[in-house]
Amino acid sequence: MRNIMVINSKGGSGKTTIATNLASYFATQNKKVVLVDLDPQGSSMAWLAARSPARSPIQGIAAFKKSAKPPSRSADYVILDAPAGLHGTALSKIVRKAQTILIPVLPSPIDMRAAGDFIAEIKKSASVANKKAKLALLANRSRDFTNIYWELDEFLSHQRIPFLTMLRDSQHYIRGADRGLGIFEMAPAATDLDREQWQPIVKWVKSKRSQP
């Protein structure tokens, strides 16, 4: 069972978008997937509620509720959607739940400054410092060849953590969120570029480099 967490202390970085698309990808690969929503806002569970039962199954767990049960150990992949605002002991505690951690960052000066502080902090957590969890970065909602695009590219490339890809600011993610779908479940001709941008994420998550 692989536990993959999507996390950033900054709200609005697209954690749920990454978590739900990753869950739907593995579900389309006939894997047993559990989507764990750790955020009281429940965005991942709202996405799952909009999902058609005719689609590849994904089990949802609203982990922010006291009555929530832990995911079955028979799951192939557990995707954890972390809440914003985690620091200190709370951050260290939640990071222990994952072997693989993805950190999405938006193309804005505020988000980059916040990400710099967060990356420095998460590197000091026991799980990461002791190499029990592996980190990777991705840029989210980017617009090609703008000044901020290149600033974010340079910022993420200098963090001494694998920088996987830039995901464009695409309406397909909005449509997918509304219908409980992921990029890999939508029309291939329309989402070809989005799928291509996701390939480095998929490749890294499947590789031994993403595992402790």
PENOR-V604334 format. One record per residue. N is the residue number from 0. PHI is phi in whole degrees, 0 to 359 (none if undefined). OMEGA is omega in radians with two decimals (NA if undefined). D_FIRST is the distance of its C-alpha to the first C-alpha in Angstrom with 1 decimal. Layout:
n = {N,N}
phi = {PHI,PHI}
omega = {OMEGA,OMEGA}
d_first = {D_FIRST,D_FIRST}
This chain:
n = {0,1,2,3,4,5,6,7,8,9,10,11,12,13,14,15,16,17,18,19,20,21,22,23,24,25,26,27,28,29,30,31,32,33,34,35,36,37,38,39,40,41,42,43,44,45,46,47,48,49,50,51,52,53,54,55,56,57,58,59,60,61,62,63,64,65,66,67,68,69,70,71,72,73,74,75,76,77,78,79,80,81,82,83,84,85,86,87,88,89,90,91,92,93,94,95,96,97,98,99,100,101,102,103,104,105,106,107,108,109,110,111,112,113,114,115,116,117,118,119,120,121,122,123,124,125,126,127,128,129,130,131,132,133,134,135,136,137,138,139,140,141,142,143,144,145,146,147,148,149,150,151,152,153,154,155,156,157,158,159,160,161,162,163,164,165,166,167,168,169,170,171,172,173,174,175,176,177,178,179,180,181,182,183,184,185,186,187,188,189,190,191,192,193,194,195,196,197,198,199,200,201,202,203,204,205,206,207,208,209,210,211}
phi = {none,258,255,243,250,250,211,193,291,279,291,78,275,95,300,295,301,292,298,290,291,292,298,292,299,294,296,289,266,63,266,275,243,240,254,255,264,265,262,303,293,67,295,294,290,294,300,293,294,276,281,290,295,282,279,305,290,224,278,250,230,276,291,284,267,297,278,294,263,293,295,296,289,278,293,281,225,246,256,253,261,275,281,279,78,273,212,58,299,297,294,301,293,285,295,296,282,236,261,229,230,249,240,276,228,271,278,209,303,297,294,292,296,297,295,301,294,293,299,299,288,292,297,275,297,302,298,284,299,268,61,267,215,251,252,210,247,214,269,238,56,270,241,307,63,276,301,291,301,289,295,292,303,294,300,290,290,255,270,59,224,306,255,275,190,246,263,285,279,243,293,297,292,292,296,296,297,290,250,72,241,248,306,281,251,261,306,303,297,281,251,304,293,296,299,298,292,279,303,297,293,300,298,293,298,280,276,291,294,267,244,291}
omega = {3.12,3.07,-3.10,-3.09,3.01,-2.97,2.97,-3.12,-3.13,3.09,3.06,-3.11,3.11,-3.12,-3.12,3.10,3.14,-3.10,-3.09,3.11,3.10,3.11,-3.11,3.10,-3.11,3.09,3.12,3.10,3.12,3.06,3.07,-2.98,3.04,3.09,-3.07,-3.14,-3.13,-3.07,3.13,3.07,3.04,-3.08,3.12,3.12,3.06,3.07,-3.11,3.13,3.13,-3.05,3.13,3.08,3.11,3.14,3.10,-3.01,3.03,3.09,3.12,3.07,3.07,-2.99,3.11,3.09,-3.11,-3.10,-3.07,3.09,3.11,3.13,3.11,3.12,3.12,3.14,3.05,-3.12,3.01,-3.13,-3.07,3.11,-3.02,3.09,3.06,3.00,-3.12,3.10,3.01,-3.08,-3.13,3.11,-3.14,-3.11,-3.07,3.13,3.12,-3.11,-2.98,2.97,-3.08,-3.04,3.08,-3.12,3.08,-3.13,3.13,3.14,3.03,3.12,3.14,-3.12,3.14,3.10,3.12,3.14,3.12,3.12,-3.11,3.13,3.11,-3.12,-3.08,3.07,-3.11,3.12,-3.03,-3.09,-3.12,-3.13,-3.14,3.07,3.03,3.07,-3.14,-3.10,2.95,-3.11,2.97,3.08,-3.08,3.10,-3.13,3.07,-2.99,2.91,2.95,3.13,-3.10,3.06,-3.12,3.09,3.12,3.10,-3.14,3.14,-3.09,-3.13,-3.10,-3.08,-3.12,3.04,3.10,3.06,-2.90,-2.98,2.97,3.07,-3.07,3.06,-2.97,3.08,3.14,3.11,3.11,3.10,3.12,3.12,-3.12,-3.03,-3.13,-3.11,3.01,-3.13,-3.07,3.09,-3.12,-3.05,-3.09,-3.11,-3.11,-3.02,-3.07,-3.13,3.12,3.10,3.12,3.14,3.11,-3.04,3.10,3.09,-3.13,-3.12,-3.11,-3.12,3.13,-3.05,3.09,-3.14,-3.13,-3.07,3.13,NA}
d_first = {0.0,3.8,6.6,9.8,13.0,16.4,19.2,22.9,25.5,27.9,28.0,28.3,26.4,24.4,21.1,20.7,21.9,19.2,16.4,17.7,18.5,15.1,13.6,16.5,16.1,12.7,14.1,17.1,15.2,14.4,10.7,9.5,9.6,10.2,12.9,13.6,17.3,18.3,21.7,24.6,26.0,23.4,23.6,20.1,21.0,24.4,23.0,20.9,24.1,26.0,23.6,25.3,23.8,24.8,22.0,18.5,16.8,14.7,14.2,15.7,15.8,18.9,17.7,21.2,22.6,23.1,22.4,18.8,16.2,12.7,9.9,9.1,6.4,6.9,5.7,4.8,5.7,7.1,10.5,12.8,16.5,18.4,22.1,24.9,27.2,24.8,26.5,27.0,25.3,23.6,22.0,20.9,19.4,17.3,16.2,14.6,11.9,10.5,10.0,11.6,14.7,17.1,20.6,22.9,26.7,29.7,32.9,35.2,36.9,35.7,32.0,32.3,34.0,31.4,28.6,30.3,30.5,26.9,25.6,27.9,26.6,22.9,23.5,25.1,22.2,21.1,17.5,18.9,22.0,20.2,17.9,14.7,14.1,15.5,17.8,19.3,22.1,23.3,26.6,26.8,29.8,31.9,35.2,36.1,38.8,39.9,40.8,37.8,35.5,36.8,36.7,33.0,32.3,34.3,32.7,29.1,30.0,31.4,28.5,27.2,23.8,22.6,24.3,22.7,24.9,27.4,26.8,30.1,31.6,31.3,32.4,29.6,27.1,29.6,30.0,26.3,25.9,28.8,27.5,23.7,23.1,21.6,23.5,22.0,23.3,26.8,29.7,29.1,32.6,32.5,29.2,29.5,30.0,27.1,24.7,26.2,25.6,21.9,21.5,21.2,18.3,16.4,17.5,16.5,13.0,12.4,14.4,14.0,16.2,13.7,11.5,13.1}
